[in-house]
Amino acid sequence: MTTLDNELLKNKRQMLWTSALLVILGGVLFFFSLDRQIVSILKTTLMIEMHVTNTGYSSLITAFMIPYTLMYFISGLVVDRFGSRYVLTGVVLLMSVATLVTGMATSLTGLMIGRVILGIAESGTVPALTLAIFTWFKAEQRAFAFQITNLIQSVGLIIAPPFVAWMTLSSGWRFAFFIPAATGLAVALLWFFTSRKTPPKEDTDSRSPAATVTVPVAQRYKMVLTSKPIWMLIIARLLTDPFWFFYQYWQVGFMQEKLGLTLAEVGKLLWFPPLASVIGVLGVCYWSDRLVAKGYDPTRARLIIIWSCTCLAPLTFFLPSVNNPLVAVGIMTAINFMCASWLSMATIMMGGLAPRVAIATAIGVMSALGGITSIIFNGFVGSIIDALGYSVPIYFGAALHPLGAILLAVFFLRNKSFQKKQII
């Protein structure tokens, strides 16, 4: 076998290995998304089963959001220090435990304990996955690779409504938790054993020292918190995260309580928004990477997607007045696509703005601070809905993404380095 043949075989094996790990990373996010959706889909069922009010349901969401938010201040540092192999294995195992505990609950307190554990576990998932993407892929490939994992993740979002509805109606709502818990255990073991060997890749990022350099915790935070572009992106997430969390946790309740759908009807309809969304986001991520390949600054390319997708936000204002379930699903599809595009682009942007040795730390800080505003917003939502219905929080939330897009435009368009093409 010639030297050229050996090189081709080596490249093929490396590509297969990288592809396999990418699929497994998507499997981690699949479990992440499926696990998070179960409680929201069973909102009305659990409220009847355990005599929970909308205010009590808000407390259940807060029980997840507080540890989820606070742990982000730590999880990013842990990922930067120990890498994605051990962190992802640990957090997926802990998510499985949380899901099992939730399925065994007999009261609101039991449900809250399960959600607290889940919040602790889930905080490490996105920082670890983002660091992995920035380790294995070049700048012009990252958004597409990131969206491939999101594509697999969205399978969880797509199958969650019909799966949870079918399992609840056929075997009882507890099995809607037990089966995902077993799935999470399998995903954790698969990731641990297949990620033993990291695919080698030349580091093309000259922004910072090699990722293997040990950097003190205080220095990592200083790198993140003294950057004006990073802070502007964080502020945009502070504004927009509350509506995304509200949408995720209250959409099924809206369909059942406002439009009168049954759980079975919800299962038949709400698989479509995440399916259409993931196809759309895959397309805009590809578009974003093509802009980078043509010479656009990576941050500029991601911002173009954010500004374009935000044009869908006005559709949200029509949702409270809709009486037709199919029209409501159409509007929810637009909301899902806009929010998912925002999250994907903001995460990739942060990875490009932060120094390589502090990427996961930056992701953690951004997610934590966005979680704080989400806790505040969703902490009051239950009482507002009990008193005034769904219209007020929907109208308020619909204005948040446009406001975030305006702030990003004001800041980055004033910086001339983001207004022209650059050779990467």
C-alpha positions as CSV (number, residue, x, y, z in Angstrom):
1,M,0.0,0.0,0.0
2,T,1.4,3.4,-1.0
3,T,1.9,6.4,1.2
4,L,-1.0,8.1,-0.5
5,D,-3.3,5.0,0.1
6,N,-2.3,5.0,3.8
7,E,-3.1,8.7,4.0
8,L,-6.5,8.3,2.4
9,L,-7.3,5.4,4.7
10,K,-6.2,7.4,7.7
11,N,-8.4,10.3,6.6
12,K,-11.4,8.0,6.0
13,R,-11.0,6.5,9.5
14,Q,-10.7,9.9,11.1
15,M,-13.8,11.1,9.3
16,L,-15.8,8.1,10.3
17,W,-14.7,8.5,13.9
18,T,-15.6,12.1,14.0
19,S,-19.0,11.4,12.4
20,A,-19.7,8.7,15.0
21,L,-18.9,11.0,17.9
22,L,-21.0,13.7,16.3
23,V,-24.0,11.3,16.1
24,I,-23.5,10.3,19.8
25,L,-23.3,14.0,20.8
26,G,-26.6,14.4,19.0
27,G,-27.8,11.4,21.1
28,V,-26.9,13.3,24.3
29,L,-29.0,16.2,23.1
30,F,-31.8,13.9,22.1
31,F,-32.1,12.7,25.6
32,F,-31.6,16.3,26.9
33,S,-34.6,17.5,24.8
34,L,-36.9,14.5,25.4
35,D,-36.3,14.6,29.1
36,R,-37.1,18.3,29.4
37,Q,-40.3,18.0,27.4
38,I,-42.1,15.3,29.4
39,V,-43.3,17.5,32.3
40,S,-44.5,20.3,30.0
41,I,-46.5,17.8,27.9
42,L,-48.0,16.2,31.0
43,K,-48.8,19.6,32.6
44,T,-52.5,19.2,32.6
45,T,-52.3,15.5,33.5
46,L,-50.1,16.2,36.5
47,M,-52.2,19.2,37.6
48,I,-55.2,16.9,37.7
49,E,-53.3,13.9,39.2
50,M,-51.7,15.9,42.0
51,H,-54.1,18.8,42.3
52,V,-51.5,21.4,41.1
53,T,-52.5,24.9,40.1
54,N,-50.8,27.1,37.5
55,T,-48.9,28.8,40.3
56,G,-47.8,25.4,41.6
57,Y,-46.6,24.5,38.0
58,S,-44.6,27.7,38.0
59,S,-42.9,26.6,41.2
60,L,-42.1,23.3,39.5
61,I,-40.4,25.1,36.6
62,T,-38.5,27.3,39.1
63,A,-37.3,24.2,40.9
64,F,-35.6,23.2,37.7
65,M,-34.5,26.7,36.6
66,I,-32.7,27.8,39.8
67,P,-30.1,25.0,40.0
68,Y,-29.9,24.9,36.3
69,T,-29.0,28.6,36.2
70,L,-26.7,28.6,39.3
71,M,-24.7,25.5,38.2
72,Y,-23.9,27.2,34.8
73,F,-21.5,29.4,36.7
74,I,-19.6,26.3,37.7
75,S,-20.3,23.8,34.9
76,G,-18.4,25.8,32.2
77,L,-15.3,25.9,34.4
78,V,-15.6,22.2,35.0
79,V,-15.9,21.5,31.3
80,D,-12.9,23.7,30.4
81,R,-10.9,21.9,33.1
82,F,-11.8,18.3,32.5
83,G,-13.1,18.1,29.0
84,S,-16.3,16.8,27.5
85,R,-15.8,13.0,27.9
86,Y,-16.2,12.8,31.7
87,V,-18.5,15.7,32.1
88,L,-21.0,14.5,29.5
89,T,-21.0,11.0,30.9
90,G,-21.6,12.3,34.4
91,V,-24.4,14.7,33.5
92,V,-26.3,12.2,31.3
93,L,-26.2,9.6,34.1
94,L,-27.5,12.3,36.5
95,M,-30.2,13.3,34.1
96,S,-31.3,9.6,34.0
97,V,-31.5,9.6,37.8
98,A,-33.6,12.8,37.8
99,T,-36.0,11.4,35.2
100,L,-36.4,8.2,37.3
101,V,-37.1,10.2,40.5
102,T,-39.7,12.4,38.7
103,G,-41.5,9.3,37.4
104,M,-41.6,7.9,41.0
105,A,-43.0,11.1,42.5
106,T,-46.4,11.0,44.3
107,S,-46.6,14.7,45.1
108,L,-45.6,18.1,43.9
109,T,-42.6,17.9,46.3
110,G,-41.5,14.7,44.7
111,L,-41.7,16.3,41.2
112,M,-39.7,19.3,42.4
113,I,-36.9,17.1,43.8
114,G,-36.6,15.4,40.4
115,R,-36.5,18.7,38.6
116,V,-33.9,20.1,41.0
117,I,-31.6,17.1,40.1
118,L,-32.3,17.6,36.4
119,G,-31.4,21.3,36.6
120,I,-28.0,20.4,38.2
121,A,-27.3,17.8,35.5
122,E,-28.4,19.7,32.4
123,S,-26.2,22.7,33.1
124,G,-23.1,20.9,31.8
125,T,-24.5,19.7,28.6
126,V,-24.3,22.7,26.2
127,P,-20.9,24.0,27.4
128,A,-19.4,20.5,26.9
129,L,-20.9,20.0,23.5
130,T,-19.9,23.5,22.3
131,L,-16.3,22.8,23.4
132,A,-16.3,19.5,21.5
133,I,-17.6,21.2,18.3
134,F,-14.9,23.9,18.5
135,T,-12.2,21.3,19.1
136,W,-13.1,19.1,16.1
137,F,-14.3,21.5,13.4
138,K,-13.0,24.5,11.6
139,A,-14.7,27.9,11.7
140,E,-16.5,27.4,8.3
141,Q,-17.9,24.0,9.5
142,R,-19.0,24.7,13.1
143,A,-22.5,26.0,12.6
144,F,-23.4,23.1,10.4
145,A,-21.8,20.6,12.7
146,F,-23.6,22.2,15.7
147,Q,-26.9,22.0,13.8
148,I,-26.3,18.3,13.0
149,T,-26.3,17.6,16.7
150,N,-29.4,19.8,17.0
151,L,-31.0,17.8,14.2
152,I,-30.7,14.7,16.2
153,Q,-31.7,16.6,19.3
154,S,-34.9,17.7,17.6
155,V,-35.9,14.1,17.0
156,G,-36.5,14.1,20.8
157,L,-38.6,17.2,20.4
158,I,-40.5,15.7,17.5
159,I,-41.3,12.3,19.1
160,A,-41.9,13.7,22.6
161,P,-45.6,14.7,22.2
162,P,-46.8,11.5,20.5
163,F,-44.6,9.3,22.6
164,V,-45.6,10.8,25.9
165,A,-49.3,10.9,24.9
166,W,-49.2,7.2,23.7
167,M,-47.3,6.0,26.7
168,T,-49.5,7.8,29.2
169,L,-52.8,6.6,27.6
170,S,-51.6,3.0,27.2
171,S,-49.4,2.4,30.3
172,G,-49.7,5.4,32.6
173,W,-47.8,8.6,32.8
174,R,-45.0,7.2,35.0
175,F,-43.7,5.0,32.1
176,A,-43.3,8.2,30.1
177,F,-40.4,8.9,32.5
178,F,-39.1,5.4,33.1
179,I,-38.3,4.5,29.5
180,P,-36.3,7.8,28.8
181,A,-34.4,7.2,32.1
182,A,-33.2,3.8,30.7
183,T,-32.4,5.4,27.4
184,G,-30.2,8.0,29.1
185,L,-28.2,5.3,30.8
186,A,-27.5,3.7,27.4
187,V,-26.5,7.0,25.9
188,A,-24.1,7.8,28.7
189,L,-22.3,4.5,28.4
190,L,-22.1,4.7,24.6
191,W,-20.5,8.2,24.8
192,F,-18.0,7.2,27.5
193,F,-16.6,4.2,25.6
194,T,-16.6,5.8,22.1
195,S,-15.0,9.1,23.1
196,R,-11.8,7.5,24.5
197,K,-9.8,8.7,21.5
198,T,-10.3,12.3,20.4
199,P,-9.9,12.7,16.6
200,P,-6.8,14.7,15.9
201,K,-7.4,18.1,14.2
202,E,-5.1,21.0,13.5
203,D,-6.1,24.0,15.6
204,T,-6.7,26.8,13.2
205,D,-7.7,29.2,15.9
206,S,-4.9,31.7,16.7
207,R,-7.0,33.8,19.2
208,S,-5.6,32.1,22.2
209,P,-3.0,29.6,23.5
210,A,-3.6,25.9,23.0
211,A,-6.6,24.5,24.9
212,T,-4.3,22.3,26.9
213,V,-2.7,25.3,28.7
214,T,-3.9,25.5,32.3
215,V,-5.5,28.9,33.0
216,P,-6.6,29.9,36.5
217,V,-10.4,30.2,37.1
218,A,-10.1,34.0,37.8
219,Q,-8.3,34.5,34.5
220,R,-11.0,32.6,32.6
221,Y,-13.7,34.8,34.1
222,K,-11.6,37.9,33.4
223,M,-11.3,36.9,29.7
224,V,-15.1,36.6,29.5
225,L,-16.3,39.5,31.6
226,T,-14.0,42.2,30.3
227,S,-15.1,41.7,26.6
228,K,-17.7,44.2,25.4
229,P,-18.9,42.0,22.5
230,I,-19.4,39.1,24.8
231,W,-21.3,41.3,27.2
232,M,-23.6,42.5,24.4
233,L,-24.4,38.9,23.4
234,I,-25.1,38.0,27.0
235,I,-27.5,41.0,27.3
236,A,-29.3,39.8,24.2
237,R,-29.7,36.4,25.8
238,L,-30.9,38.0,29.1
239,L,-33.7,39.6,27.1
240,T,-34.7,36.6,24.9
241,D,-34.2,33.5,27.0
242,P,-37.4,34.1,29.2
243,F,-39.7,33.8,26.2
244,W,-38.0,30.6,24.9
245,F,-38.4,28.9,28.3
246,F,-42.0,30.2,28.6
247,Y,-42.8,28.8,25.1
248,Q,-41.3,25.4,26.0
249,Y,-43.0,24.9,29.3
250,W,-46.4,26.4,28.6
251,Q,-47.2,25.6,24.9
252,V,-49.0,22.3,25.7
253,G,-51.0,24.0,28.5
254,F,-52.0,26.7,26.1
255,M,-53.3,24.1,23.6
256,Q,-55.2,22.2,26.2
257,E,-56.5,24.9,28.4
258,K,-57.1,27.7,25.8
259,L,-58.0,25.7,22.7
260,G,-59.5,22.7,24.5
261,L,-57.4,19.9,22.9
262,T,-57.0,16.5,24.6
263,L,-53.6,15.0,25.3
264,A,-54.1,12.6,22.3
265,E,-54.7,15.6,20.0
266,V,-51.7,17.4,21.4
267,G,-49.6,14.3,20.6
268,K,-50.9,14.4,17.0
269,L,-50.1,18.1,16.4
270,L,-47.1,19.3,18.4
271,W,-44.5,17.1,16.7
272,F,-44.7,19.4,13.6
273,P,-43.2,22.6,15.0
274,P,-39.8,21.1,16.0
275,L,-39.6,19.1,12.8
276,A,-40.1,22.1,10.6
277,S,-37.8,24.1,12.8
278,V,-34.9,21.8,12.7
279,I,-35.1,21.6,8.9
280,G,-35.2,25.4,8.7
281,V,-32.4,25.9,11.2
282,L,-30.2,23.4,9.4
283,G,-30.7,25.5,6.3
284,V,-29.8,28.8,7.9
285,C,-26.7,27.2,9.6
286,Y,-25.6,26.0,6.2
287,W,-26.2,29.6,4.9
288,S,-24.2,31.0,7.8
289,D,-21.2,28.7,7.2
290,R,-21.3,29.6,3.4
291,L,-21.0,33.2,4.3
292,V,-18.0,32.5,6.4
293,A,-16.4,30.4,3.6
294,K,-16.9,33.4,1.3
295,G,-14.9,35.6,3.6
296,Y,-17.4,37.1,6.0
297,D,-16.4,37.6,9.6
298,P,-17.9,34.6,11.5
299,T,-19.7,36.9,14.0
300,R,-21.2,39.0,11.1
301,A,-22.4,35.8,9.4
302,R,-24.2,34.6,12.6
303,L,-25.7,38.0,13.2
304,I,-27.2,38.1,9.7
305,I,-29.2,34.9,10.6
306,I,-30.3,36.4,13.9
307,W,-31.6,39.6,12.3
308,S,-33.4,37.7,9.5
309,C,-35.2,35.2,11.7
310,T,-36.3,37.9,14.1
311,C,-38.6,39.2,11.4
312,L,-41.0,36.3,12.3
313,A,-41.5,37.6,15.8
314,P,-44.7,39.7,15.0
315,L,-46.6,36.5,14.3
316,T,-46.5,35.8,18.0
317,F,-48.9,38.7,18.7
318,F,-51.6,36.8,16.9
319,L,-51.4,33.7,19.0
320,P,-53.8,34.7,21.9
321,S,-56.6,35.5,19.5
322,V,-56.3,32.2,17.5
323,N,-59.1,29.6,17.9
324,N,-58.1,27.2,15.2
325,P,-55.5,24.6,16.4
326,L,-53.9,24.3,13.0
327,V,-53.3,28.1,12.8
328,A,-51.9,28.0,16.3
329,V,-49.5,25.2,15.3
330,G,-48.4,27.3,12.3
331,I,-47.6,30.2,14.6
332,M,-45.8,27.9,17.1
333,T,-43.7,26.6,14.2
334,A,-42.5,30.1,13.4
335,I,-41.8,30.8,17.1
336,N,-39.9,27.5,17.4
337,F,-37.8,28.3,14.3
338,M,-37.0,31.8,15.4
339,C,-36.0,30.8,18.9
340,A,-34.0,27.8,17.8
341,S,-32.1,29.9,15.2
342,W,-31.3,32.5,17.9
343,L,-29.9,29.9,20.3
344,S,-27.8,28.2,17.7
345,M,-26.3,31.4,16.3
346,A,-25.8,32.9,19.8
347,T,-23.9,29.8,21.0
348,I,-21.7,29.6,17.9
349,M,-21.1,33.4,18.1
350,M,-20.0,33.1,21.7
351,G,-17.6,30.3,20.8
352,G,-16.1,32.6,18.2
353,L,-15.9,35.7,20.5
354,A,-14.4,33.9,23.6
355,P,-10.8,32.8,23.9
356,R,-10.4,29.1,23.2
357,V,-9.4,28.3,26.8
358,A,-12.6,29.9,28.1
359,I,-15.2,28.9,25.6
360,A,-17.2,26.7,27.9
361,T,-16.9,29.2,30.7
362,A,-18.3,31.9,28.4
363,I,-21.2,29.6,27.4
364,G,-21.8,28.9,31.0
365,V,-21.9,32.5,32.1
366,M,-24.2,33.4,29.2
367,S,-26.6,30.6,29.9
368,A,-26.6,31.3,33.7
369,L,-27.4,34.9,33.3
370,G,-30.1,34.2,30.7
371,G,-31.5,31.6,33.2
372,I,-31.8,34.3,35.9
373,T,-34.2,36.4,33.8
374,S,-36.0,33.3,32.8
375,I,-36.5,32.4,36.5
376,I,-37.9,35.8,37.2
377,F,-40.2,35.8,34.2
378,N,-41.5,32.3,34.6
379,G,-41.8,32.7,38.4
380,F,-44.6,35.1,37.9
381,V,-46.2,33.6,34.8
382,G,-48.4,31.0,36.6
383,S,-50.0,33.7,38.8
384,I,-50.6,35.9,35.8
385,I,-52.2,33.1,33.8
386,D,-54.4,32.2,36.7
387,A,-55.6,35.8,37.0
388,L,-55.5,37.1,33.4
389,G,-55.0,34.2,31.1
390,Y,-52.3,33.5,28.5
391,S,-52.5,36.8,26.5
392,V,-50.4,39.0,28.8
393,P,-47.3,36.9,29.0
394,I,-47.5,36.1,25.3
395,Y,-47.7,39.7,24.3
396,F,-44.8,40.7,26.6
397,G,-42.7,37.8,25.4
398,A,-43.3,38.5,21.8
399,A,-41.4,41.8,22.0
400,L,-38.2,40.4,23.6
401,H,-36.5,38.9,20.5
402,P,-36.9,42.1,18.4
403,L,-35.5,44.1,21.3
404,G,-32.5,41.8,21.5
405,A,-31.9,42.0,17.8
406,I,-32.0,45.8,17.9
407,L,-29.4,45.9,20.6
408,L,-27.1,43.6,18.7
409,A,-27.5,45.7,15.6
410,V,-26.7,48.9,17.4
411,F,-23.6,47.5,19.0
412,F,-22.1,45.5,16.2
413,L,-23.0,47.7,13.3
414,R,-21.1,50.5,15.0
415,N,-18.0,48.4,14.9
416,K,-16.5,48.7,11.4
417,S,-14.7,45.4,11.7
418,F,-18.1,43.6,11.5
419,Q,-19.4,45.7,8.5
420,K,-17.1,44.2,5.8
421,K,-15.9,41.0,4.5
422,Q,-12.7,39.6,6.0
423,I,-10.4,36.7,5.0
424,I,-10.6,34.0,7.7
